[in-house]
Amino acid sequence: QSQLVESGGGLAQPGRSLRLSCAASGLTSDYNDIAWFRQAPGKEREGVSCISSSGGTPKYAGSVRGRFTISRDNSKNTVYLQMNSLKPEDTGVYSCAAGRKSCGFLWVLGARYAYWGQGTQVTVSS
């Protein structure tokens, strides 16, 4: 059974950091491009970052570039999202998604990903 499980969310003050984890299990080797999406209340889901199965140059949304870093540990089947200098507008439910060769030009499209986690809440507030 294919499964993605996120962890690491919580409450953080502006300017602080959080690290999210996405643990994958049961995925075939083809579906190994992993992306992070987030959805704030009343807003559409947006792509945050993406990393390919080969660990090549990651993709970032403009709003997080320079503050967030995506990485992966293939030995643990886990992808991380290090979030630094958090802002209140980073608040939302963060979900990871897995797709086949999805981390390309149209990586922000949710339809490119076949598997999704349940999400973890991130709240940035003083």
Sequence and secondary structure as in RCSB ss.txt:
>XXXX:A:sequence
QSQLVESGGGLAQPGRSLRLSCAASGLTSDYNDIAWFRQAPGKEREGVSCISSSGGTPKYAGSVRGRFTISRDNS
KNTVYLQMNSLKPEDTGVYSCAAGRKSCGFLWVLGARYAYWGQGTQVTVSS
>XXXX:A:secstr
  EEEEE  EEE TT  EEEEEEEES  TTS EEEEEEE TTS  EEEEEE TT  S EE TTTBTTEEEEEETT
TTEEEEEE S  GGG EEEEEEEESS SSTTTT GGG SEE   EEEEE  
